[in-house]
Amino acid sequence: MVVDAHFHLWDIWRHDYPHPDDARVESSRHVFGPMEFTAVTAPYRIEAAVLVQELASAEETRYLLAHAVTNPMIAGVVGWVDLTAPDVAEQLAALNCTALTGIRHPVCDEPDPRWLLRDDVMCGLRAVGAAGLAYDLHISEREMPAAIEAAATLPETRFVIDHLALPRIGERARDPWAAHFDSLATLPNVTAKLSGLITQANWTSWTVADLVPYTQHALEAFGPDRLMFGSDWPISALATPYEQVLETTDALLSGLNHAERTAVMDTTARRVYCLPARHAAHTE
């Protein structure tokens, strides 16, 4: 069984998504809802999934949580709250939904690379940890030093690095990403997602071999027990179908034994996001 620890919903009739100015993105700008996700995952053993925010919007978070209530495949939601607000703890309490498993903010879009270390943001991150939620780090190389310091300062908060911190795969770049990534891996409260790598490579000419150095580095730094699979659908669909995301991940994990593969594809996500051991949708 597989937990897809990272997917999104796009509903352009409700929300305006700030995607890159690219013809392939524009051609995909239609509704990708729970029904579409269920249809694309139906042929595979996807038992549960974590739905992740796209917008810095309380409205979108409520929209995602509403879908989680009605769709049994959605085992958890990583939503958004204003981490800079003095009442962030109250905001989290007001969401009042057991499906809320984490919080995320697009830090890589912030002008200040040290945004995470602002006093108000650090207070917000403490509130996320105190609420028993994980915090997804949507960061790139530029923000990694601040993320290292924030995670080291807040050992009680669980941090999850999305998309291995967006390495520049298309440029075949390893530095300074690799050194920062290794520093994050030394912190026991940090895990990482094996997700979003194909769209960091060349969308039209990528190969599995392009992804191997980054995946191997992540496996060596974090180990399977601190890595989790995420499809990043429907963003991944801009470069390749869902089936190929799974096939590529399978190839990248070919050197692991059964227990190690199970950790990446299932149990790490359940532990970090406090998901049910076996999701209710598949329980008799």
KALIN-V694940 format. One record per pair of residues at least 24 apart in sequence whose ideal C-beta (glycine too) atoms are under 6 Angstrom apart, sorted by sequence separation. I is the first residue (numbers start at 1). J is the second residue. D is the distance in whole Angstrom. If there is no record, write none. Layout:
# KALIN-V694940
i=(I I)
j=(J J)
d=(D D)
This chain:
# KALIN-V694940
i=(9 49 56 78 134 135 136 137 138 49 76 103 50 51 52 53 78 134 136 139 140 192 48 53 129 129 164 113 117 125 103 108 113 116 159 192 68 102 107 108 116 158 159 160 161 162 169 170 65 102 103 104 106 107 108 114 117 125 163 169 170 34 117 163 194 65 102 104 116 155 166 108 148 152 191 192 193 194 195 229 84 88 107 141 144 148 151 185 196 199 203 224 229 17 34 84 185 193 195 215 227 83 89 198 225 88 92 151 178 182 224 15 181 199 208 224 228 83 169 198 228 4 7 198 2 208 1 2 8 3 4 5 15 1 6 8 167 53 164 78 191 158 134 134 101 6 6 76 76 75 32 40 75 73 72 24 5 50 6 7 5 6 7 4 48 47 47 2 3 5 1 3)
j=(33 73 80 102 158 159 160 161 162 74 101 128 76 77 78 79 104 160 162 165 166 218 75 80 156 157 192 142 146 154 133 138 143 146 189 222 99 133 138 139 147 189 190 191 192 193 200 201 97 134 135 136 138 139 140 146 149 157 195 201 202 67 150 196 227 99 136 138 150 189 200 143 183 187 226 227 228 229 230 264 120 124 143 177 180 184 187 221 232 235 239 260 265 54 71 121 222 230 232 252 264 121 127 236 263 127 131 190 217 221 263 55 221 239 248 264 268 124 210 239 269 46 49 240 45 251 45 46 52 48 49 50 60 47 52 54 214 104 218 136 272 272 272 273 273 193 195 273 275 275 234 242 279 281 281 238 228 273 230 231 230 232 233 231 279 279 282 265 266 269 266 269)
d=(6 6 6 4 4 5 5 5 5 6 3 5 5 5 4 5 5 5 5 5 4 6 4 5 5 3 6 5 5 6 6 6 5 5 6 5 4 5 6 6 6 6 5 5 4 5 4 5 5 4 6 4 5 5 5 5 6 6 5 4 5 5 6 3 5 6 6 6 4 5 6 6 5 6 4 6 6 5 3 6 4 4 5 5 4 6 5 4 4 6 4 4 5 6 5 6 5 5 5 4 5 5 4 6 5 5 5 5 6 5 4 6 6 5 6 5 4 3 6 5 4 5 6 6 5 5 5 5 6 5 4 5 6 4 5 5 5 6 5 5 5 6 6 6 4 6 5 5 6 5 4 5 5 6 3 5 4 6 3 6 4 5 5 5 4 5 6 5 5 4 6 4)
